[in-house]
Amino acid sequence: MGWERAEPEAQRDGSGGYNGHGTLLTQQSGGFDDIDLPSAVKYLIASDPNLQVLGAAYLQHKCYSDGNAKKQARSLQAMPKLVKLFNSPNQEVQRHATGAMRNLIYDNAENKLALVEENGIYELMRTLREPDDELRKNVTGILWNLSSSDNLKDRLARDTLEQLTDLVLVPLSGLGGSGVIQQNPSEAEIFYNSTGFLRNLSSASQQTRQKMRECHGLVDSMIHYVNSSLEVGKSEDKSVENAVCVLRNLSYRLYDEMPPSSLQRLEGHRRNNSSTMTGELVGCFSPQSKKAREHYMSADIVTFTEVSKDPKGMEWLWNPQIHHQLRSLTGLIRNLSRHARNKDEMSTKVVSHLIEKLPGGAGDKSPPADVIVNIIAVLNNLVVESPMAARDIVYFDGLRKLFYIKKRRDSSDNEKSSRAAASLLGNMWQYTKLHRDFKMKGYRKEDFLSL
């Protein structure tokens, strides 16, 4: 179901350490030559903050890519000692302690669990309130790393969402100020880490998705950031990609997962004005049953329209206005499909939805021509590397729609989409294993290869 981005890379220690006498040491100068892991962990509980910085900096350096060092550091009880330094009165100690922890938990499930068990989430959220961008980058990077563990997602959602939304998402998305996104490079990284964290959480359980939908300001900040970024041509922004995937994941099975309070908001208008219908439903099946939901979905379009007039929070996820962004969003997906590392996986998630948007006959509602071109370009990007994409186009009745679009050449816009469809169909013919399926649907080689 979910589009997930696992976790950011571990961080090199570029700030050096201290020798315990107030002199800054760099790794290049050999400042770590006389230190080992047991000594570094002991320095974490020294009374001298310079020694604490040195110990944490060594751990960050040593655990950058050494799995054995991560395991040894945990056995030496480095985890609880570092957690206690997250909110040290010394800012350098804070920075190095969180930097070390970021590397210790990267790609290490045991260390992630150890951090959580040492009350680490609570201490991280306290640290996030500090007005220091370097520190906030470390904290949000740690949260993103933690969120790649499925067994921690529900707890992370419970313990972080409200504060993360208030402290990071709302102000840095532009929602809480002038409405314009104003981020310095460090703030851009903080926001990127945070949206990566949300992207992982949004692919978790029904409970976690619902908590995210109901978190005041979370969905609004994602919508605002995407809209504002697209308006200034930042469709390839990494945080836009994350935010779009968060919204996509939160809309998954939305109606099935709505709590009774939200269902009543949607269905209340219909129930209050149709006692006969309400009586029938109560007598035949519960309002929570599948049959009742299907009935309301088909009959209560009026209520959806009313709710959509002034959407707030979770209401954006079913709001018709968000399809006004179809042009920009298909452009974003076009870029994503060009650079996707696993095109088979992406194909299984997007092909059916994209085919659904294409017109297949004169009476079909048709999106703007540039949207059609974007959709076909996405499909083409996938087809050239993914047999699964070509197969799914056939399975979801895409051939009929593509040939219809190919034949439409009655305007300059339709000419563009026709050429795009012809290119895609030509690439699909290269999959010889699908020729039998093509012929069964009545298409010949000439149909695919003609311009």
C-alpha beads as a LAMMPS data file, in Angstrom:
LAMMPS data file: protein, C-alpha beads

451 atoms
450 bonds

1 atom types
1 bond types

-500.0 500.0 xlo xhi
-500.0 500.0 ylo yhi
-500.0 500.0 zlo zhi

Masses

1 110.0

Atoms # bond

1 1 1 0.000 0.000 0.000
2 1 1 2.422 2.674 1.171
3 1 1 5.221 4.516 -0.537
4 1 1 7.942 4.412 2.082
5 1 1 11.411 5.923 2.177
6 1 1 13.400 3.930 4.693
7 1 1 15.890 6.171 6.490
8 1 1 18.508 8.857 5.786
9 1 1 22.170 7.955 5.636
10 1 1 24.451 7.999 8.641
11 1 1 26.287 11.288 9.176
12 1 1 30.012 11.859 9.048
13 1 1 31.411 13.857 11.946
14 1 1 32.741 16.984 10.335
15 1 1 33.018 19.116 13.465
16 1 1 35.835 17.338 15.261
17 1 1 36.206 16.642 18.952
18 1 1 37.950 18.042 21.991
19 1 1 41.085 16.847 23.765
20 1 1 39.816 17.653 27.240
21 1 1 41.887 20.812 27.548
22 1 1 39.719 23.112 25.470
23 1 1 41.652 22.532 22.236
24 1 1 39.640 21.515 19.187
25 1 1 40.895 18.335 17.557
26 1 1 40.052 17.244 14.042
27 1 1 39.978 13.677 12.851
28 1 1 42.617 14.587 10.299
29 1 1 45.062 15.653 12.997
30 1 1 44.867 12.256 14.643
31 1 1 42.833 13.496 17.587
32 1 1 41.184 10.081 18.015
33 1 1 44.407 8.065 17.907
34 1 1 44.606 7.499 21.660
35 1 1 40.905 6.760 22.235
36 1 1 39.004 3.507 22.098
37 1 1 35.309 2.755 22.534
38 1 1 35.403 1.958 26.279
39 1 1 37.245 5.230 26.933
40 1 1 34.853 7.200 24.755
41 1 1 31.831 5.817 26.599
42 1 1 33.451 6.702 29.954
43 1 1 33.994 10.258 28.723
44 1 1 30.231 10.604 28.285
45 1 1 29.789 10.688 32.077
46 1 1 32.799 12.910 32.787
47 1 1 32.228 16.196 34.599
48 1 1 34.134 18.097 31.922
49 1 1 31.866 18.894 28.936
50 1 1 34.934 18.915 26.670
51 1 1 35.491 15.244 27.469
52 1 1 31.789 14.539 26.890
53 1 1 32.081 16.134 23.446
54 1 1 35.210 14.113 22.688
55 1 1 33.549 10.851 23.698
56 1 1 30.416 11.563 21.668
57 1 1 32.415 12.730 18.637
58 1 1 34.472 9.523 18.714
59 1 1 31.316 7.425 18.876
60 1 1 29.845 9.328 15.955
61 1 1 33.043 8.812 13.958
62 1 1 33.509 5.158 14.895
63 1 1 29.890 4.162 14.348
64 1 1 29.534 5.868 10.969
65 1 1 29.738 2.567 9.098
66 1 1 31.051 0.002 11.596
67 1 1 28.315 -2.415 12.638
68 1 1 30.517 -4.096 15.241
69 1 1 31.241 -0.749 16.864
70 1 1 27.517 -0.067 17.150
71 1 1 27.002 -3.391 18.867
72 1 1 29.947 -2.859 21.212
73 1 1 28.803 0.649 22.099
74 1 1 25.398 -0.706 23.078
75 1 1 26.988 -3.391 25.261
76 1 1 29.053 -0.671 26.979
77 1 1 25.818 1.170 27.868
78 1 1 26.477 4.089 25.562
79 1 1 22.795 4.464 24.714
80 1 1 21.465 5.664 28.113
81 1 1 24.516 7.884 28.589
82 1 1 23.969 9.623 25.275
83 1 1 20.248 10.081 25.937
84 1 1 21.077 11.909 29.175
85 1 1 23.254 14.312 27.186
86 1 1 20.531 15.241 24.684
87 1 1 19.454 18.077 26.973
88 1 1 22.807 19.034 28.400
89 1 1 23.252 22.747 29.221
90 1 1 26.198 22.687 26.804
91 1 1 25.126 23.052 23.169
92 1 1 28.201 21.313 21.730
93 1 1 27.530 18.330 23.962
94 1 1 23.945 18.222 22.697
95 1 1 25.024 18.386 19.066
96 1 1 27.601 15.623 19.361
97 1 1 25.425 13.382 21.529
98 1 1 22.554 13.510 19.024
99 1 1 24.990 13.148 16.119
100 1 1 26.464 10.041 17.707
101 1 1 23.019 8.584 18.346
102 1 1 22.008 9.209 14.753
103 1 1 24.854 6.978 13.583
104 1 1 24.409 4.392 16.317
105 1 1 20.819 3.651 15.315
106 1 1 21.293 3.806 11.535
107 1 1 20.466 0.384 10.084
108 1 1 20.532 -1.148 13.574
109 1 1 17.182 -2.335 14.956
110 1 1 18.576 -3.266 18.377
111 1 1 19.997 0.205 18.966
112 1 1 16.738 1.821 17.860
113 1 1 14.834 -0.222 20.397
114 1 1 17.401 0.578 23.081
115 1 1 16.989 4.300 22.411
116 1 1 13.225 4.076 22.776
117 1 1 13.486 1.988 25.955
118 1 1 15.725 4.643 27.529
119 1 1 12.948 7.250 27.232
120 1 1 14.735 8.579 24.184
121 1 1 11.652 9.775 22.301
122 1 1 10.642 12.043 25.167
123 1 1 14.151 13.509 25.430
124 1 1 14.338 14.003 21.648
125 1 1 11.098 15.976 21.619
126 1 1 12.419 18.160 24.427
127 1 1 15.570 18.766 22.403
128 1 1 13.555 19.660 19.309
129 1 1 12.388 22.793 21.124
130 1 1 15.950 24.156 21.160
131 1 1 16.462 27.072 18.729
132 1 1 19.493 25.458 17.097
133 1 1 19.250 24.239 13.513
134 1 1 22.144 21.776 13.720
135 1 1 20.571 20.154 16.743
136 1 1 17.150 20.044 15.101
137 1 1 18.659 18.416 12.001
138 1 1 20.068 15.657 14.189
139 1 1 16.824 15.150 16.085
140 1 1 14.650 14.939 12.970
141 1 1 17.230 12.649 11.353
142 1 1 17.013 10.340 14.371
143 1 1 13.214 10.321 14.160
144 1 1 13.372 9.405 10.484
145 1 1 15.812 6.580 11.242
146 1 1 13.565 5.273 14.009
147 1 1 10.506 5.301 11.771
148 1 1 11.966 2.695 9.429
149 1 1 11.268 0.072 12.127
150 1 1 7.702 -1.175 11.780
151 1 1 7.425 -2.129 15.442
152 1 1 8.109 1.469 16.532
153 1 1 5.775 3.354 14.202
154 1 1 2.651 3.331 16.360
155 1 1 4.567 4.519 19.413
156 1 1 6.343 7.228 17.428
157 1 1 3.015 8.472 16.108
158 1 1 1.591 8.581 19.599
159 1 1 4.531 10.398 21.158
160 1 1 5.713 12.824 18.459
161 1 1 3.069 13.945 15.981
162 1 1 1.530 16.893 17.809
163 1 1 4.865 18.409 18.823
164 1 1 6.516 17.769 15.451
165 1 1 3.578 19.418 13.703
166 1 1 3.639 22.479 15.961
167 1 1 7.423 22.890 16.049
168 1 1 8.403 21.956 12.488
169 1 1 5.640 21.205 9.998
170 1 1 3.404 24.238 10.455
171 1 1 6.113 26.923 10.679
172 1 1 8.427 25.525 7.983
173 1 1 5.638 24.698 5.515
174 1 1 4.625 28.360 5.510
175 1 1 1.220 27.516 6.927
176 1 1 1.795 29.296 10.212
177 1 1 3.211 32.586 8.926
178 1 1 2.929 34.665 5.799
179 1 1 1.829 31.669 3.753
180 1 1 5.098 31.715 1.827
181 1 1 7.726 29.011 2.299
182 1 1 10.844 30.626 3.744
183 1 1 13.500 28.043 4.605
184 1 1 17.227 28.415 4.951
185 1 1 19.299 25.352 3.907
186 1 1 19.296 23.909 7.415
187 1 1 15.551 24.391 7.806
188 1 1 15.031 22.712 4.423
189 1 1 16.898 19.660 5.726
190 1 1 14.908 19.673 8.970
191 1 1 11.662 19.751 6.991
192 1 1 12.898 17.045 4.622
193 1 1 13.807 14.771 7.537
194 1 1 10.397 15.390 9.064
195 1 1 8.483 14.589 5.879
196 1 1 10.582 11.433 5.469
197 1 1 9.564 10.480 8.991
198 1 1 5.883 11.076 8.174
199 1 1 6.183 9.146 4.929
200 1 1 7.309 6.074 6.849
201 1 1 4.623 6.445 9.505
202 1 1 1.890 6.889 6.889
203 1 1 2.613 3.411 5.522
204 1 1 2.025 1.809 8.926
205 1 1 -1.158 0.646 10.627
206 1 1 -4.729 1.877 10.348
207 1 1 -4.379 3.295 13.854
208 1 1 -1.306 5.335 12.940
209 1 1 -2.819 6.648 9.719
210 1 1 -5.907 7.758 11.601
211 1 1 -3.816 9.505 14.242
212 1 1 -1.967 11.365 11.483
213 1 1 -5.205 12.380 9.758
214 1 1 -6.602 13.756 13.004
215 1 1 -3.416 15.577 14.110
216 1 1 -4.313 19.253 13.911
217 1 1 -2.277 21.007 11.234
218 1 1 -0.483 17.955 9.819
219 1 1 -2.498 17.404 6.633
220 1 1 -2.988 21.151 6.154
221 1 1 0.768 21.756 6.300
222 1 1 1.442 18.999 3.745
223 1 1 -1.215 20.391 1.389
224 1 1 0.055 23.943 1.806
225 1 1 3.669 22.944 1.185
226 1 1 2.832 20.971 -1.951
227 1 1 0.610 23.713 -3.370
228 1 1 3.076 26.498 -2.583
229 1 1 6.007 24.550 -4.025
230 1 1 4.183 23.677 -7.224
231 1 1 3.138 27.290 -7.699
232 1 1 6.795 28.337 -7.885
233 1 1 7.886 25.408 -10.041
234 1 1 9.514 23.268 -7.336
235 1 1 7.928 19.994 -8.418
236 1 1 11.238 18.112 -8.038
237 1 1 11.772 19.237 -4.452
238 1 1 12.520 16.201 -2.275
239 1 1 10.130 17.306 0.441
240 1 1 7.356 17.687 -2.133
241 1 1 7.873 14.052 -3.094
242 1 1 7.629 13.009 0.555
243 1 1 4.571 15.186 1.209
244 1 1 2.708 13.858 -1.831
245 1 1 3.442 10.294 -0.733
246 1 1 2.218 11.083 2.792
247 1 1 -1.059 12.402 1.400
248 1 1 -1.385 9.434 -0.928
249 1 1 -0.822 6.996 1.939
250 1 1 -3.245 8.813 4.242
251 1 1 -5.972 8.617 1.614
252 1 1 -5.595 4.819 1.472
253 1 1 -8.866 3.113 2.532
254 1 1 -9.908 6.457 3.956
255 1 1 -13.628 5.807 4.021
256 1 1 -13.278 2.347 5.534
257 1 1 -11.031 3.688 8.278
258 1 1 -13.025 6.749 9.261
259 1 1 -14.071 6.827 12.905
260 1 1 -17.808 7.141 13.712
261 1 1 -17.444 10.860 14.473
262 1 1 -16.111 11.592 10.979
263 1 1 -18.690 9.348 9.343
264 1 1 -21.435 11.216 11.162
265 1 1 -20.061 14.530 9.905
266 1 1 -20.191 13.231 6.347
267 1 1 -23.510 11.429 6.652
268 1 1 -25.288 13.715 9.068
269 1 1 -26.947 15.883 6.426
270 1 1 -28.473 12.879 4.716
271 1 1 -29.599 11.227 7.926
272 1 1 -31.183 14.364 9.336
273 1 1 -33.193 15.006 6.202
274 1 1 -34.302 11.510 5.287
275 1 1 -35.954 9.713 8.161
276 1 1 -37.255 7.029 5.853
277 1 1 -33.785 6.171 4.658
278 1 1 -32.430 6.199 8.208
279 1 1 -35.171 3.861 9.366
280 1 1 -34.486 1.479 6.559
281 1 1 -30.792 1.410 7.324
282 1 1 -31.277 0.823 11.022
283 1 1 -33.702 -1.968 10.278
284 1 1 -31.563 -3.734 7.688
285 1 1 -27.933 -3.225 8.654
286 1 1 -25.743 -1.105 10.885
287 1 1 -24.431 2.238 9.592
288 1 1 -20.913 0.824 9.932
289 1 1 -21.560 -2.120 7.623
290 1 1 -20.085 -2.306 4.147
291 1 1 -23.508 -2.100 2.534
292 1 1 -24.371 1.070 4.430
293 1 1 -21.083 2.706 3.504
294 1 1 -21.594 1.884 -0.172
295 1 1 -25.123 3.283 -0.004
296 1 1 -23.984 6.557 1.516
297 1 1 -21.017 6.839 -0.854
298 1 1 -23.325 6.703 -3.852
299 1 1 -26.214 8.733 -2.407
300 1 1 -24.517 11.434 -0.352
301 1 1 -22.526 13.396 -2.910
302 1 1 -24.255 16.543 -1.673
303 1 1 -22.671 16.201 1.729
304 1 1 -19.198 15.736 0.279
305 1 1 -19.723 18.912 -1.740
306 1 1 -20.801 20.841 1.346
307 1 1 -17.829 19.666 3.366
308 1 1 -15.492 20.562 0.514
309 1 1 -16.410 24.247 0.590
310 1 1 -14.045 24.961 3.476
311 1 1 -11.801 21.920 3.964
312 1 1 -9.767 21.550 7.127
313 1 1 -7.299 18.877 8.108
314 1 1 -8.420 15.378 7.193
315 1 1 -11.188 16.762 4.952
316 1 1 -8.532 17.649 2.361
317 1 1 -8.053 13.940 1.739
318 1 1 -11.501 13.536 0.193
319 1 1 -11.799 17.105 -1.089
320 1 1 -12.503 17.625 -4.802
321 1 1 -10.320 20.762 -4.875
322 1 1 -7.128 18.664 -4.611
323 1 1 -7.766 17.303 -8.077
324 1 1 -7.275 20.934 -9.302
325 1 1 -3.619 20.086 -8.792
326 1 1 -3.762 17.149 -11.218
327 1 1 -1.570 18.912 -13.752
328 1 1 1.213 19.579 -11.269
329 1 1 0.898 16.256 -9.491
330 1 1 1.108 14.250 -12.696
331 1 1 4.171 16.297 -13.561
332 1 1 5.664 15.329 -10.222
333 1 1 4.889 11.647 -10.774
334 1 1 6.446 11.971 -14.229
335 1 1 9.684 13.096 -12.622
336 1 1 9.503 10.371 -9.997
337 1 1 8.975 7.687 -12.627
338 1 1 12.017 8.867 -14.538
339 1 1 14.301 8.376 -11.554
340 1 1 12.572 5.499 -9.719
341 1 1 15.020 2.760 -8.812
342 1 1 12.404 0.007 -8.734
343 1 1 10.068 0.608 -11.646
344 1 1 8.265 -2.729 -11.167
345 1 1 7.274 -1.712 -7.658
346 1 1 6.155 1.731 -8.764
347 1 1 4.174 0.194 -11.627
348 1 1 2.059 -1.915 -9.283
349 1 1 1.114 1.210 -7.352
350 1 1 0.387 3.776 -10.049
351 1 1 -0.509 2.195 -13.412
352 1 1 -4.141 1.362 -12.622
353 1 1 -4.775 4.825 -11.157
354 1 1 -3.205 6.586 -14.121
355 1 1 -5.102 4.504 -16.689
356 1 1 -8.307 5.408 -14.876
357 1 1 -7.676 9.107 -15.608
358 1 1 -7.332 8.622 -19.369
359 1 1 -10.318 9.058 -21.706
360 1 1 -11.429 6.024 -23.698
361 1 1 -14.257 7.403 -25.781
362 1 1 -15.951 10.557 -27.045
363 1 1 -18.302 10.703 -24.077
364 1 1 -15.616 10.323 -21.409
365 1 1 -14.602 13.224 -19.216
366 1 1 -11.111 14.132 -20.349
367 1 1 -8.433 15.906 -18.292
368 1 1 -6.402 18.713 -19.911
369 1 1 -4.091 17.677 -22.738
370 1 1 -0.907 18.312 -20.773
371 1 1 -2.207 16.066 -17.991
372 1 1 -2.795 13.303 -20.547
373 1 1 0.734 13.798 -21.897
374 1 1 2.153 13.647 -18.377
375 1 1 0.259 10.443 -17.597
376 1 1 1.391 8.766 -20.821
377 1 1 4.961 9.905 -20.148
378 1 1 4.841 8.253 -16.719
379 1 1 3.572 5.038 -18.272
380 1 1 6.290 5.214 -20.926
381 1 1 9.033 5.755 -18.331
382 1 1 7.827 2.634 -16.554
383 1 1 7.229 0.488 -19.648
384 1 1 10.746 0.912 -21.051
385 1 1 12.172 -0.872 -17.995
386 1 1 9.262 -2.785 -16.496
387 1 1 7.403 -5.654 -18.196
388 1 1 5.002 -5.439 -15.261
389 1 1 3.956 -1.942 -16.339
390 1 1 3.180 -3.137 -19.869
391 1 1 1.221 -6.092 -18.490
392 1 1 -0.799 -3.871 -16.162
393 1 1 -1.660 -1.451 -18.972
394 1 1 -3.211 -4.393 -20.822
395 1 1 -4.920 -5.740 -17.702
396 1 1 -6.503 -2.406 -16.726
397 1 1 -7.947 -1.738 -20.192
398 1 1 -5.228 0.727 -21.083
399 1 1 -4.819 -0.406 -24.685
400 1 1 -8.313 0.699 -25.663
401 1 1 -7.735 4.126 -24.151
402 1 1 -4.275 4.552 -25.662
403 1 1 -5.478 3.660 -29.165
404 1 1 -8.373 6.093 -28.748
405 1 1 -5.957 8.865 -27.764
406 1 1 -3.606 7.928 -30.594
407 1 1 -6.386 8.337 -33.169
408 1 1 -7.465 11.780 -31.874
409 1 1 -5.618 14.373 -33.968
410 1 1 -8.265 17.038 -34.397
411 1 1 -6.327 19.764 -32.558
412 1 1 -2.755 20.736 -31.726
413 1 1 -3.220 19.571 -28.122
414 1 1 -4.630 16.223 -29.208
415 1 1 -1.784 15.875 -31.679
416 1 1 0.697 16.040 -28.783
417 1 1 -1.110 13.391 -26.759
418 1 1 -1.505 11.274 -29.917
419 1 1 2.245 11.261 -30.514
420 1 1 2.863 10.384 -26.862
421 1 1 0.414 7.463 -27.084
422 1 1 2.024 6.240 -30.316
423 1 1 5.467 6.240 -28.679
424 1 1 4.182 4.290 -25.680
425 1 1 2.390 1.719 -27.843
426 1 1 5.538 1.233 -29.926
427 1 1 7.509 0.458 -26.779
428 1 1 4.853 -1.958 -25.566
429 1 1 5.188 -4.009 -28.767
430 1 1 8.774 -4.826 -27.774
431 1 1 7.466 -7.237 -25.136
432 1 1 6.975 -10.348 -27.283
433 1 1 5.402 -12.290 -24.433
434 1 1 2.444 -9.907 -24.595
435 1 1 1.820 -10.317 -28.346
436 1 1 -0.729 -13.052 -27.713
437 1 1 -2.651 -10.778 -25.342
438 1 1 -2.548 -7.989 -27.890
439 1 1 -3.960 -10.227 -30.629
440 1 1 -6.686 -11.560 -28.333
441 1 1 -7.855 -7.979 -27.915
442 1 1 -7.932 -7.491 -31.671
443 1 1 -4.755 -5.489 -32.203
444 1 1 -2.078 -6.196 -34.813
445 1 1 1.600 -5.301 -35.114
446 1 1 0.746 -2.490 -37.519
447 1 1 -1.537 -0.903 -34.923
448 1 1 1.321 -0.606 -32.454
449 1 1 4.050 0.526 -34.822
450 1 1 2.188 2.928 -37.086
451 1 1 2.508 6.640 -36.338

Bonds

1 1 1 2
2 1 2 3
3 1 3 4
4 1 4 5
5 1 5 6
6 1 6 7
7 1 7 8
8 1 8 9
9 1 9 10
10 1 10 11
11 1 11 12
12 1 12 13
13 1 13 14
14 1 14 15
15 1 15 16
16 1 16 17
17 1 17 18
18 1 18 19
19 1 19 20
20 1 20 21
21 1 21 22
22 1 22 23
23 1 23 24
24 1 24 25
25 1 25 26
26 1 26 27
27 1 27 28
28 1 28 29
29 1 29 30
30 1 30 31
31 1 31 32
32 1 32 33
33 1 33 34
34 1 34 35
35 1 35 36
36 1 36 37
37 1 37 38
38 1 38 39
39 1 39 40
40 1 40 41
41 1 41 42
42 1 42 43
43 1 43 44
44 1 44 45
45 1 45 46
46 1 46 47
47 1 47 48
48 1 48 49
49 1 49 50
50 1 50 51
51 1 51 52
52 1 52 53
53 1 53 54
54 1 54 55
55 1 55 56
56 1 56 57
57 1 57 58
58 1 58 59
59 1 59 60
60 1 60 61
61 1 61 62
62 1 62 63
63 1 63 64
64 1 64 65
65 1 65 66
66 1 66 67
67 1 67 68
68 1 68 69
69 1 69 70
70 1 70 71
71 1 71 72
72 1 72 73
73 1 73 74
74 1 74 75
75 1 75 76
76 1 76 77
77 1 77 78
78 1 78 79
79 1 79 80
80 1 80 81
81 1 81 82
82 1 82 83
83 1 83 84
84 1 84 85
85 1 85 86
86 1 86 87
87 1 87 88
88 1 88 89
89 1 89 90
90 1 90 91
91 1 91 92
92 1 92 93
93 1 93 94
94 1 94 95
95 1 95 96
96 1 96 97
97 1 97 98
98 1 98 99
99 1 99 100
100 1 100 101
101 1 101 102
102 1 102 103
103 1 103 104
104 1 104 105
105 1 105 106
106 1 106 107
107 1 107 108
108 1 108 109
109 1 109 110
110 1 110 111
111 1 111 112
112 1 112 113
113 1 113 114
114 1 114 115
115 1 115 116
116 1 116 117
117 1 117 118
118 1 118 119
119 1 119 120
120 1 120 121
121 1 121 122
122 1 122 123
123 1 123 124
124 1 124 125
125 1 125 126
126 1 126 127
127 1 127 128
128 1 128 129
129 1 129 130
130 1 130 131
131 1 131 132
132 1 132 133
133 1 133 134
134 1 134 135
135 1 135 136
136 1 136 137
137 1 137 138
138 1 138 139
139 1 139 140
140 1 140 141
141 1 141 142
142 1 142 143
143 1 143 144
144 1 144 145
145 1 145 146
146 1 146 147
147 1 147 148
148 1 148 149
149 1 149 150
150 1 150 151
151 1 151 152
152 1 152 153
153 1 153 154
154 1 154 155
155 1 155 156
156 1 156 157
157 1 157 158
158 1 158 159
159 1 159 160
160 1 160 161
161 1 161 162
162 1 162 163
163 1 163 164
164 1 164 165
165 1 165 166
166 1 166 167
167 1 167 168
168 1 168 169
169 1 169 170
170 1 170 171
171 1 171 172
172 1 172 173
173 1 173 174
174 1 174 175
175 1 175 176
176 1 176 177
177 1 177 178
178 1 178 179
179 1 179 180
180 1 180 181
181 1 181 182
182 1 182 183
183 1 183 184
184 1 184 185
185 1 185 186
186 1 186 187
187 1 187 188
188 1 188 189
189 1 189 190
190 1 190 191
191 1 191 192
192 1 192 193
193 1 193 194
194 1 194 195
195 1 195 196
196 1 196 197
197 1 197 198
198 1 198 199
199 1 199 200
200 1 200 201
201 1 201 202
202 1 202 203
203 1 203 204
204 1 204 205
205 1 205 206
206 1 206 207
207 1 207 208
208 1 208 209
209 1 209 210
210 1 210 211
211 1 211 212
212 1 212 213
213 1 213 214
214 1 214 215
215 1 215 216
216 1 216 217
217 1 217 218
218 1 218 219
219 1 219 220
220 1 220 221
221 1 221 222
222 1 222 223
223 1 223 224
224 1 224 225
225 1 225 226
226 1 226 227
227 1 227 228
228 1 228 229
229 1 229 230
230 1 230 231
231 1 231 232
232 1 232 233
233 1 233 234
234 1 234 235
235 1 235 236
236 1 236 237
237 1 237 238
238 1 238 239
239 1 239 240
240 1 240 241
241 1 241 242
242 1 242 243
243 1 243 244
244 1 244 245
245 1 245 246
246 1 246 247
247 1 247 248
248 1 248 249
249 1 249 250
250 1 250 251
251 1 251 252
252 1 252 253
253 1 253 254
254 1 254 255
255 1 255 256
256 1 256 257
257 1 257 258
258 1 258 259
259 1 259 260
260 1 260 261
261 1 261 262
262 1 262 263
263 1 263 264
264 1 264 265
265 1 265 266
266 1 266 267
267 1 267 268
268 1 268 269
269 1 269 270
270 1 270 271
271 1 271 272
272 1 272 273
273 1 273 274
274 1 274 275
275 1 275 276
276 1 276 277
277 1 277 278
278 1 278 279
279 1 279 280
280 1 280 281
281 1 281 282
282 1 282 283
283 1 283 284
284 1 284 285
285 1 285 286
286 1 286 287
287 1 287 288
288 1 288 289
289 1 289 290
290 1 290 291
291 1 291 292
292 1 292 293
293 1 293 294
294 1 294 295
295 1 295 296
296 1 296 297
297 1 297 298
298 1 298 299
299 1 299 300
300 1 300 301
301 1 301 302
302 1 302 303
303 1 303 304
304 1 304 305
305 1 305 306
306 1 306 307
307 1 307 308
308 1 308 309
309 1 309 310
310 1 310 311
311 1 311 312
312 1 312 313
313 1 313 314
314 1 314 315
315 1 315 316
316 1 316 317
317 1 317 318
318 1 318 319
319 1 319 320
320 1 320 321
321 1 321 322
322 1 322 323
323 1 323 324
324 1 324 325
325 1 325 326
326 1 326 327
327 1 327 328
328 1 328 329
329 1 329 330
330 1 330 331
331 1 331 332
332 1 332 333
333 1 333 334
334 1 334 335
335 1 335 336
336 1 336 337
337 1 337 338
338 1 338 339
339 1 339 340
340 1 340 341
341 1 341 342
342 1 342 343
343 1 343 344
344 1 344 345
345 1 345 346
346 1 346 347
347 1 347 348
348 1 348 349
349 1 349 350
350 1 350 351
351 1 351 352
352 1 352 353
353 1 353 354
354 1 354 355
355 1 355 356
356 1 356 357
357 1 357 358
358 1 358 359
359 1 359 360
360 1 360 361
361 1 361 362
362 1 362 363
363 1 363 364
364 1 364 365
365 1 365 366
366 1 366 367
367 1 367 368
368 1 368 369
369 1 369 370
370 1 370 371
371 1 371 372
372 1 372 373
373 1 373 374
374 1 374 375
375 1 375 376
376 1 376 377
377 1 377 378
378 1 378 379
379 1 379 380
380 1 380 381
381 1 381 382
382 1 382 383
383 1 383 384
384 1 384 385
385 1 385 386
386 1 386 387
387 1 387 388
388 1 388 389
389 1 389 390
390 1 390 391
391 1 391 392
392 1 392 393
393 1 393 394
394 1 394 395
395 1 395 396
396 1 396 397
397 1 397 398
398 1 398 399
399 1 399 400
400 1 400 401
401 1 401 402
402 1 402 403
403 1 403 404
404 1 404 405
405 1 405 406
406 1 406 407
407 1 407 408
408 1 408 409
409 1 409 410
410 1 410 411
411 1 411 412
412 1 412 413
413 1 413 414
414 1 414 415
415 1 415 416
416 1 416 417
417 1 417 418
418 1 418 419
419 1 419 420
420 1 420 421
421 1 421 422
422 1 422 423
423 1 423 424
424 1 424 425
425 1 425 426
426 1 426 427
427 1 427 428
428 1 428 429
429 1 429 430
430 1 430 431
431 1 431 432
432 1 432 433
433 1 433 434
434 1 434 435
435 1 435 436
436 1 436 437
437 1 437 438
438 1 438 439
439 1 439 440
440 1 440 441
441 1 441 442
442 1 442 443
443 1 443 444
444 1 444 445
445 1 445 446
446 1 446 447
447 1 447 448
448 1 448 449
449 1 449 450
450 1 450 451
